[in-house]
């Protein structure tokens, strides 16, 4: 295979894998939503009606957020788009009048639909693409 063919294949792989600029798609739901009860929990199951939606309503949205904890009068999860990186952390919160201490966690991620929960799929695809790029460059040398 000639160097020109390798460069062409590398360019095609990059174009296919790294999409052009587009709106971020995040899961956007609240555990207290009466229209879709019990669908926005800490872990999303495969049998839910919720799908990632475009973050067009949030200016400069770059992040998907999953917030788990006590809010809106109950314990549950919220998933939404954000232009700010809120980080990844958990706190234990006890508010005045509460008998229990509650765990509140915030998870921030940057890929389409990444705020569903933990997934090894995106990490695995990143490793495969990285190894392919490395191998291509090693063959060009």
N, C-alpha and C positions, 0 to 999 in steps of 0.2 A: 504494500500500500504506500503510495507516495505521500510526501509531506502535505501537498495541497489537498489530497483526499482526507487526510487526518484532520486538518484544520477545518475543512468543510463539515465533516462529521461532528467535530467538537462544537462548532457554531450551531449546527442544527440541534444537538442535544441541549445546549444552553438556551436556545430559543424556545424549545419545547418545555424544558423544566422551569426556567425562570420566566414567568409570565410577564407581559407588559403591564404597566401601571394600571391598576383597576381598584374599584372600591373594595374595601375589606368586608368580608362576610362573617358575622359573629352570631352565635346563639343569643337571642334577646328575649328573656323571659323572667318571670318572677314566680316564686313558689306560692304567692298569694293571689295569682291570677284566677278569677272565678271562671273564665272561659275555657281554661285548660288546666283543671285541677290535677294535682299530683304528677305533673309532667316535668316541672322544673325543680328537680331534687338535686342533692349533692352530686349524684352520679346519674347521667342520662342513660337510659336503657335503649335498646334497639327498637322497641315497639311504641315510641312516642310520635306525636304528630308535629313536633317542633323541628324546624330546619334552620340552618344558618341563614340570616337575612343581611342584605346590604346595609352598611353603616352610613348611608347617605345623609341621615338626619344629624349626624355628629360631624362638625367641621374638623377636617384634618384627622379623622379617626385612623389610628395606627395600631391600636391595641384592642384585644378582646379581654374582658374581665369576668372572672367568676368570683362572686362574693357569697360566702357561706356564713350564716350566723343568725343572730336574733335581730329582727327588724320588722316593722309593720305589724307589731303585736304578736309575732310568732317566730318560730324557728324555721329557717328555710334557706333557699338559694336565690340569687339574682344573677343573671348573665346580661352583659351589656357591652356597648362599644365605648371607647374612650380615646381622647387625643392625648391623654397623659399616661405615663407608665406608673401604675400604682404599686408596683413591686410585687413580691411574693412573701407573705408573712402570716402568722397566726398569733392571736392574742387571746387571753382568757379574761373575760369581762364579767364583773359583777356590778350591777347597777343598784342604786338605792331602792330598797323594797324587795329586791330579788332574794330568794332563798338559795338559789343555785348559781354557780359560775358557769358561763357559757363560752364555748370556743367560737371565735370569729376568725375566718381566714379570707384572705384576698389572694387571688392568683391572676397574674398578668401574662398574656402570650400574644404572639404577633401573626399567626397564620389563620387562614380561613377556617372557621369552625373549631378553632383550637380550644375554646372555653367549654367544651363538652365535659372534659375530664382528662385524666392522664391517658396518653396514647403513645405507644412506641413506634407507630407507623411513620410519623413525620421524622423522628430521629433516625429510623432505619433508612428512609429514602435519602436523607441528607448524607448519611455515611456512604451509601451506594454511589450517589452522584460525586461525592468528594473523591472516592477511590477511583472512579472512572476518569475524572479530570486529572488526578495525579498520574494514573497510568498513561493517559494520552500524552501528557507533557514529558513523562519519562521516555516514551517511545520516540518523541520528537528530538530528543537530545542525541 
